Amino acid sequence: MNQRLPTDDLRVIVNARVKAAFVPIDFRYVTAATSPVRADQPQVYGLMERYIDTFYDAEHRVKSLYLFSEATGTGKTTTASALANEYLLASVATSLAKGERPTMRPAYFLDVNALQTEYNSFTRPHVPPAMAQAYAASYYEKLDIAGTTPFVVFDDIGVRGATDGFRGDLHSVINKRVTAQLATVYTSNLPLTQMQQVFDTRLYDRMRDLCAEVPFTGESKRGRRN
């Protein structure tokens, strides 16, 4: 990073972008080096180190990843959060090295289960209009952010039991990212092949072509969250 920038100023710049990324509080400052999952998933983290190197290469398009394990609690969310933080730091460092103002939101974390809950909160019957309007505004703002931010995590993309409306909204935002070739990290307990049942074959084919599937092994470490 720019050594001429005072440390306090740099901290303010990074912290503002960390908050805008909405990475879960437990993982807000986790990096690949400090991740508690690193020791349990050495092969994954060897790959992650090489992947993070591409964040600093302007000539290299950052690819998308699909972090998968059937078991919960194997470290997918922790790792995805670390990658979002690493991308954020790389974006700030690259901008400062060029003498440019860093992008305010280079990375974004979207909890798909929480998003579905928010969707249900304004589409279920008998919701007071003012409350439904507030939930809807928040929901669509998240979708807008997820559709355009350079690096986005979609955490727990399985969406079992989702309504057609919610699935359609998620399909649209993912399709937008795939079309623009924006870097996306998905976490799921479903293998990538099952995304053709969650969405449709065409979007699945495009996700598969642009995504590297990264399997996580081992049993749940749920005491540390996944």
Phi, psi and omega in degrees: 000169183295109184290342182279347181278127179304144183303317180298319179294320179296320179297319178298316180300312182293314183299321179298321182282330174297315179296320181291339181282338179059033170294140180308143186306320182299335186242015191297331181239017178286136174238176178300324182287328185258359184298131177291349181275342189307315183292330182276339183231062185297323180293318178300315185286336170297317176294320181298321179299317179291323178296316180298326178303328181290342178296335184261002183255104184295337182273355186248123175286127180289123183277173178261154180232150176236104183271120191226139163201143178292325178284145172275163174074024181264357175113011184294312182294318177301314182293317178298321177296317178299320179294320177298317179295319179295320179295318178301313180296320179295320179296316178297313182298317181295317179296315181295323178297332178270358183076022182254159176283127181297144174303140184290325181225081178284337183224154183210140180248122181243115176278107187293324177296317178295323178295320178295321176299319179295320177301313180297331184291337178248355179255345180287159182293152169067024174281130177305136185307318181296320179292316179299320180296319180294315178297317181296318180298316179295317181299310183288332174296317178298317178297319179299315179297315182295335181281341188235344182294139185303324184225120184229139171260126169256102185272126179064068187280002184301322180039052173295140176072014180287148176288161178299323181296313180294316180299323178295319178297316180294319176304315183297316184288323177291319178299321178299318180290318180298317180298320180277357182055045176273142183293129183223136174245123177254143168240144183198154169266003177253140175295156183303326181301332181283352177293342177287341171275326180290317180249241174219169186298322183295312180293320177302315180300320181288320176299314183298319182294328186257359187244142168258124179277127184242107181280139173255138184249172174094179181265170183298136170245046192302341176298339178252009186063158185281000000 
